[in-house]
Amino acid sequence: MSQKRVYTFGNGQAEGNAQMREVLGGKGANLAEMNHIGVPVPPGFTITTDTCNEYYKVGQEKIVELLQDDVNAAVAHTENLMKCKFGDPNNPLLVSVRSGARASMPGMMDTILNLGLNDEVAEGMVKKTGNPHFVYDSYRRFVQMYGDVVLGLKPVNKEDIDPFEAIIEKVKEEQGVTLDKDLSVESLKKLVELFKKAIKDQTGQDFPTDPKEQLWGAICAVFRSWMNDFGALSVPYSAAG
């Protein structure tokens, strides 16, 4: 029997439970249990702590190969429960990715929200929600989080200015506003492009536009974020939520 690396949860059902902290990490075990007791949490899936240990033994390329079918099936399961599709501009599913440990520890990956956004999905969300400010604020936040956590564009030390915040301050100055919430839709769109350019210029990497590539980048970032036992957790929610 093959090793089970991915556990799904959603709509009141879960493959795990609160007693499986060693396997699913604290967040994964708690989310599974919340489903069992009727707490309305969005569906998703948890990658096991043992898979994270396995990553350091076999390497990234092999672990992606081992996880590919299970993660694809878990995404499809989530799409079915949410009645929307990952990467579909007309009815998009977005996800958040979090790391979780068997025991609380420092140094783990920050949460990434709104994963699955790209230019086409953003435009589809505008049509679906009728709220372009919400959509492009979500988009610029996603690019910022992904650029920092996955692609490594961040301050080298505490004295350095965050490169994304420096860009935001410049755009606010150009528009003549002091608060992020007062940025116009056009300024938010400009931030998305400036963030992507900064990522390319300073890391040499293009910001990924394929949602599946974004997801694998985030999963592998979780594996890299702490050389200890933790689980990668992906918690989807509807784009119009």
Secondary structure, DSSP 4 states (H G I P E B T S, - for coil): -PPP-EEEEETTEES--GGGHHHHHHHHHHHHHHHHTT-----EEEE-HHHHHHHHHH-HHHHHHHHHHHHHHHHHHHHHHHTSEET-SSSEEEEEEEEEESS--SSPPPPEEEET--HHHHHHHHHHHS-HHHHHHHHHHHHHHHHHHTT--S-SSTTSPPHHHHHHHHHHHHHT-SSGGG--HHHHHHHHHHHHHHHHHHHS-PPP-SHHHHHHHHHHHHHHH-SS-EEEEEEEEETT-
